[in-house]
Amino acid sequence: MPNGTPAPTFVDLRQESDGWIKKYVLTYAMPDGSTYEYESASRKSLEAYRRELEGNAAGKKPPADAVCIVPQTPDGQLLLIREFRYPLNSWCIAFPAGLVDPGEDLASCVDRELREETGFALRADLGSAAIDPLPQPGFSSTGLTDETVHVVFAQVERVADAQPEPAEFIEPFLLSISDVPRFLAENATPIGTRAQLVLEAFARRR
């Protein structure tokens, strides 16, 4: 385990349903003796999912429930995290991500999540140009959640130490874009689907 940190222990799983979405509540025993519940849900009903996809195709921009951030430093490094994923019960490599709070704009959410998970923030010298969201959102790739996820490319700088929530096991690290092909070839830690696709795109750059 990184830094010798003991992992949470899976202790219980129960299933609930509201008639539309099956919810799975996973309970973990934390190293400090407390318990943590992780609630996830299957993807939206087929008809609701289809309506959102058709809206995207027609140019409708659905609100973002969550963001997946692809941060890049001024010296050409990507900022990623190693995170203990409760549904997978293992460490996983991903990009910083999180839910958008009610009334929060995209830039504020990206900056907040970066500060909390990594200690980095959007580059102040670039203003609004520090973020570049993809024009179409992506849906959760795990099938465990319903969020509409915006992938946001961000120019970042280090400002402080990371301050993740107590139940989060997150370790940020930097990866030079030039080292991405070697990293993908040698890495043995599971990589989230979206992070894998983005990293492969960077690996193909010339």
C-alpha positions, -999 to 999 in steps of 0.1 A, spaced: 0 0 0 14 35 -8 29 52 22 20 22 44 -16 34 47 -39 5 56 -69 1 32 -105 2 43 -120 -33 47 -152 -42 29 -178 -54 55 -213 -52 40 -233 -48 8 -271 -41 5 -293 -33 -24 -322 -8 -24 -345 3 -52 -368 33 -57 -386 16 -87 -363 33 -113 -327 29 -101 -312 1 -81 -289 15 -55 -261 -4 -39 -248 7 -5 -213 -6 3 -201 -4 39 -164 -3 48 -145 -4 81 -120 25 81 -85 22 96 -95 45 125 -123 21 135 -151 42 119 -174 30 91 -180 46 57 -209 39 34 -204 43 -4 -238 46 -23 -238 39 -60 -264 32 -85 -269 15 -118 -271 37 -149 -304 55 -157 -333 37 -173 -328 30 -210 -354 56 -221 -340 84 -199 -305 76 -211 -316 76 -247 -334 110 -243 -302 125 -230 -281 111 -258 -306 124 -284 -305 158 -267 -267 159 -270 -269 150 -307 -294 179 -312 -270 204 -296 -286 205 -262 -260 210 -235 -271 191 -204 -259 204 -171 -229 187 -156 -234 167 -125 -197 159 -122 -164 167 -137 -134 147 -147 -104 170 -148 -73 165 -170 -48 189 -154 -16 200 -171 13 219 -155 32 247 -173 62 223 -177 43 197 -196 32 173 -169 -1 156 -163 -16 156 -128 -32 123 -118 -42 106 -86 -40 72 -71 -73 67 -53 -87 38 -33 -119 30 -51 -145 14 -28 -166 -4 -55 -134 -19 -69 -119 -25 -34 -85 -16 -48 -62 13 -57 -69 28 -90 -52 55 -112 -75 83 -124 -77 120 -130 -91 142 -103 -129 143 -104 -159 152 -83 -195 163 -81 -207 198 -91 -224 215 -61 -258 231 -66 -254 265 -82 -217 260 -88 -202 269 -122 -178 246 -139 -146 266 -133 -153 269 -96 -160 232 -93 -128 223 -111 -107 247 -89 -123 234 -57 -118 197 -66 -82 203 -76 -74 221 -44 -91 194 -22 -77 164 -40 -42 176 -51 -32 209 -37 -31 224 -72 -55 250 -86 -64 267 -119 -36 290 -131 -46 325 -120 -26 341 -149 -48 325 -175 -82 335 -163 -111 317 -181 -87 302 -206 -74 279 -178 -102 254 -185 -112 238 -218 -143 215 -214 -152 190 -240 -183 202 -259 -201 169 -252 -202 153 -217 -195 116 -211 -216 94 -190 -201 74 -161 -181 45 -175 -184 22 -145 -222 17 -147 -223 25 -109 -234 61 -111 -258 83 -130 -238 115 -133 -234 134 -165 -197 139 -165 -179 168 -182 -143 161 -191 -124 194 -186 -88 200 -197 -72 225 -172 -40 244 -169 -29 242 -132 -3 253 -107 6 241 -72 -8 263 -44 -9 242 -12 -11 208 3 -40 185 -7 -70 184 17 -91 154 7 -121 144 28 -114 121 57 -130 91 39 -109 96 8 -76 79 2 -60 100 -26 -24 104 -36 -16 130 -64 13 125 -87 28 141 -118 35 123 -151 55 139 -179 35 138 -211 66 124 -228 67 95 -204 30 85 -209 38 56 -234 63 41 -210 40 46 -181 12 27 -198 35 -1 -208 50 -6 -173 21 4 -150 6 -25 -130 -21 -5 -110 -56 -5 -125 -65 26 -145 -100 40 -147 -116 37 -181 -118 74 -189 -82 80 -176 -70 51 -198 -86 66 -229 -72 101 -222 -37 87 -215 -37 66 -247 -46 98 -266 -16 116 -251 6 86 -259 -3 89 -296 8 125 -298 39 132 -318 
